Amino acid sequence: MINTNLKFWRRELALTQAQMAEKLGIKRSLVGAYEEGRAEPKLATLVNMARLFGITLDSLVTTDFSKKKNAKAALQLQAQTVTSTDVVTTRPGNNNLRILALTVDKEQNENIELVPQKAAAGYLNGYADPEYLEELPKFRLPMLSTTGTYRAFEIAGDSMLPIASGTVIVGRYIDDWMSIKDGTPCIVVSSKEGIVFKRVFNRLKDAAMLALHSDNPVYSPYEIDVEDVVEIWEAKAYISSTFPIADLSLNRLASIVLDLQQQVSTMKKV
């Protein structure tokens, strides 16, 4: 259905082949080859097509939108303020592809979905379900880079003090887990541990493991098998109603040092 759907959506969006190529980041000749069925798009190009058209990757390759009934349903969906699309990633050590569902607004800008504490358990079952994601609260943060997919998670516990329980961590989706640098703060979603906020130490190459460390020394580090990991989001920002408490002992120490410096200065003058 790719060639048929590409022609349908290009005409629906009133784009020339050159304009379509520019939006997809490919050559114009490739658009023509795809529409004529002389070539097949790469996976990354398919994902870009689905996101541009405001449809899922699955429907792009399996649904004939040139048929009146399918086209009407698709156009109605695209007109809604919230739609869904997909991001394709691979897991280290596993050649199987997996789909990351996400939501976009009517201008095709990605939303930041918020996963509250009360929805954390359900997220493990619904993270790939666009209908589940559409029920989550959504917002946008203009200061974040536009070159990424973001999601927000409300954390619980004191394992990452001074970041308090109830803080919302905004993470950017990591599709290449091998690229994670040691000590990177991340939201790790796994089948066994659920949703946790930890510093990640990369042991994928040597042991197919991730070592998770807490900033609070009371909590011991532990390892998690890569096969149990569902998603990893690099922490990029946090939102909290709790302000950090000043360390008064350090303030007193600084005051004592300042007094000593003044006394020494006075003694030198005498």
N, C-alpha and C positions, 0 to 999 in steps of 0.2 A: 504493500500500500504506500510505500515511501514516495515513489515518483508521482502517483496520483494525488496524494495529500499535499505534497510540496507545491504542485501546480495550483491546487485548490486554495491553499492558504496564501500563496503569493498573490493571486488574483483578488482574494478577499481583502487583503491588506493593501491592495492597489500599489504593488511594488514591481519594478522592473527586475530582470534577472541581475542586473548590475547592483541595484539597491539591495536586493536580497543577499547577494554575495557579500556586500559591505557589512551588513548586519550580522552575518554569520562568520565573518572573518575568513572567507575563502575566495578563490578566484571565480569570476563570472562564468568561465567555461565549465566549471564544476557544477554550477547550478543547472546549466543546460544538460549536462551529462546525467545528472541525477533525475531530472524531469523526464528524460527520454529513456531511462532505465539502462544506460550504457555504463554506469558506475554506481557503486554503493557508498554512501557516506560513512565516514569513520564514526565511532561511538561518540566522541566528543562533539562532532557536528550534529548528530542526531539529538543529543541533549540540548544543544543550543537551539535547534529547530523547535523542539517541544516547548522550551521556555519562551521563545519568541511568539509562538502561536497560542500560548496559554493553555496547553493540553498536556496530558501525561505522555511519557515516552511509550508506554504500552499502547495507548490509543493511536499514537502516530504510526506505529508499524502494523497494527492489526485492524484498525477501523477505516472504512472507506468513507471519508468525509464528503466525497463528491455526490453521494446519495443524499437526497433532499432531507430525509428524516434525521440522519446523523449530523448533517450540516446545521440544521436548525437547533438541535440540542447543544452542539458545540458552541454556536454563536451566542446562545442564551447563557451558557456557562461563562464564556469569556466576558460577557457584559456585567457579570456580578462583581461586587466590590472585592470579593475574596475568591481566588481560584487556587488550584494546586498544580504543581509540576514536580519534576524529579531531578536529582543529581545522582550520577552514577559513580561509584567508587569500587575499588578492589581491596580485599583484605590481604595483608602480608602472609605469605605462605599458603595462599588459597587463591586459585585462579577464578573462582566464582565471583560474578559481579553482584553487587547489592544496590538497592535503590534507596536514596534518602529523599523522603517526601518533604515538601515545604509548601508554604503558601505565599502568594503574591497579591498585591492590590491591583486595582483596575488599570494602573499605569505600568504594570508588570514589574514593580519594585518589590523585592523580597521583604516580607515581614520578619520581625523577630518574635517568635512564639515564646511565651513564658510558661514554663512547667512549674507550677506551685508545688509545695511539699505534699499537699493532699493528692496531687495528681501523679506523683513520682512513681508509684506502683503501677498505675495504669499505663505509664509511658513505655514500659518494657513491652507491652502488648500492642501499643498503638503508634509507636514511633514511625512506622512505615505506612500508616493509614492516613490518607489525606483528610478523611472525614473526622478522625480523632483530632488532628492538628487544627482543623477549622474551628473546633470548639474551645481551643485554648485562647487565653488573652493574647493580644498582639500589640506591638508598638514599634517605633523606629527611633534610632539614635543617630542624628546627623553627623556626629563627630567620628563615627566609625568608618573605616575604609569601605568603599563600595565594591571591592574585589574579594568578596567572601560571603559565605552563608553563616548567619548568626542565629543562636538560640540562647534563651536565658533560663537558668535553673535556680530555684530557691533552695539554698542549702540548709542542712540541719546539723546541730552538734557544734563542738568547740575544738575540733581537730585541727582547724586552720587559723586559730587565733593569731593576730588580733581581729581577723575578719569574723564577725559575730554570727551566731546562728540566726537564720532568717534573712541573711543577706542574699541578694539576687546576683548571681554571677553570669555575665554575658560572655559566651564563648564563640569562637570562630571554628567552623567545622574543619577537621583535619582529615584529608582523604589519603595522604601518604604517611602512614604511621612510622615508617622507617626514618622519616625526616625529623622526628621529635628529638629535641635536644634535652640532655639530662637537666633536671631541675625545673622543667617547664610546668607551670601551674595549669592543670587541666580538669575539666569535668569528664570523668570516665564512666560510661554507661556499660554495664556488664550483666550477664545473665545471673551471676552468683552474688555480686556485691551491690547490684542496683545502681543508683546514681551517687557517685562520690566525688568530692573535690579534693584533689591531692596534687603533689608535685610528682611528675612522672620521670623515671629513669629508664632509659631505653635498653632493654636486654633482648630485643627481638632477634637480632642477628645471631647471637650466641646461644640463647636458650629459649627463644620464642616466648619470652615473658616480659611483663612490664613490672617494675618495682615502684610501688606507690608509697610516698613519704608524706607525713603530716608536718606542718610547721610547729605544731604543739608537741614538744618532746615527750609528753606523757604517753603519746600514742606510738607504738612500734611500727616500723615499716613492714610491708608484706608484699608478696608477689602475686601476680594474676596471670593466668595462661591466656595467650593471645586468642585462642579459640573461644574464650568466654566473653571477649570484648565485643560490644555491639557498635558503639560510637565513641569518638574522642573529640572534645571541643576545647581548644586552647583558650584559657581565660584572657579576655582583653579589657574588661571593665567590670565594675561592680556597683550595685545600687544598694544603699543601706540607710535605714533611719536611725542607726546607732553610730554616734561619733566616737572615734578612738579616745580612750582615757589617757590623759597626760601622765607620764611617769614622773611623779613628784619627787621621788628619790634622786633622779638625775638632775632635776631642777635645783634641789638643795646642794648636790655635789658641785654643780656649776657655780652656785653662789659662794660656796666655801673657797673654791679655787680663785674666784674673782677677789674675794677678801684677802687671801694670801698674797695675790699679786700686788694689791694695793699696799699691803703692809711692807712687802719687800721694797717696793718703789719708795715708800716713805723712809725706810731705813737707809737706803742708798743716799737720799738727799741729806740725811743727818750726818 
